[in-house]
């Protein structure tokens, strides 16, 4: 079972919606993996409808837990002010 089974019900998906969403995420993963090997299998890959996979494959982004990143920044407030993009969310995106 993929991320849809864990997270889609939190967003109001019905059991049949979850099956459809899981199938779609698996299909998307297969296509991305074919063109960008190694881009789909990592913790959190299925979060936010697969956004981390897309960011890694198409934008060469890195993915890490937000709290770990925050504390590793040292002076997070200043670095956040200088960032071009920050994607964050919990439960809904």
C-alpha positions in Angstrom: 0.0 0.0 0.0 1.2 3.4 -0.9 0.9 6.9 0.5 -2.7 7.3 -0.7 -3.9 4.8 1.8 -2.3 6.7 4.6 -2.9 10.3 3.6 -5.9 10.5 1.3 -8.5 9.6 3.9 -7.3 12.5 6.0 -8.3 14.7 3.1 -11.8 13.2 2.8 -11.1 10.5 0.1 -13.5 7.6 0.1 -12.2 4.0 0.0 -12.8 3.9 -3.8 -11.0 7.2 -4.2 -8.0 5.9 -2.3 -7.7 2.9 -4.6 -7.9 5.2 -7.7 -5.4 7.7 -6.2 -3.0 4.9 -5.2 -3.2 3.5 -8.8 -2.5 6.9 -10.2 0.5 7.5 -7.9 2.0 4.1 -8.9 1.5 4.9 -12.6 3.1 8.3 -12.2 6.0 6.7 -10.3 6.6 4.2 -13.0 6.8 6.9 -15.7 9.1 9.1 -13.7 11.4 6.2 -12.7 11.7 5.2 -16.3 13.1 8.6 -17.3 14.7 9.6 -14.0 16.0 6.4 -12.3 16.3 6.6 -8.5 13.9 9.5 -8.2 10.9 7.7 -6.7 12.0 5.5 -3.8 12.8 7.5 -0.7 11.0 8.3 2.6 8.3 10.9 2.0 8.2 10.4 -1.8 4.5 10.1 -1.9 3.7 13.1 0.4 1.5 15.9 -1.0 0.4 13.8 -4.0 3.9 12.9 -5.0 5.3 16.5 -4.9 8.7 15.4 -3.5 9.2 12.9 -6.4 8.4 15.7 -8.9 10.6 18.2 -7.2 13.5 15.7 -7.1 13.1 14.4 -10.7 12.3 17.7 -12.4 13.9 20.4 -10.3 16.8 18.4 -8.8 15.6 19.3 -5.4 16.6 17.6 -2.2 14.0 16.2 0.3 14.5 16.2 4.0 12.4 16.4 7.1 11.4 20.0 7.8 12.3 20.0 11.5 15.8 18.6 10.8 16.4 21.2 8.1 15.2 24.0 10.4 17.5 23.2 13.2 20.5 22.5 10.9 20.2 26.0 9.5 21.6 27.7 12.6 19.9 31.1 12.1 16.7 29.9 10.4 14.9 33.2 10.4 17.6 35.0 8.3 18.0 32.1 5.9 14.3 31.8 5.4 14.2 35.5 4.4 16.8 34.8 1.7 15.1 31.7 0.3 13.5 31.8 -3.2 11.0 29.0 -2.4 10.0 27.1 0.7 7.3 24.4 0.5 5.8 23.3 3.8 2.6 21.8 5.0 1.1 19.4 7.4 -2.0 17.4 6.6 -3.0 19.7 3.7 -1.0 21.4 0.9 
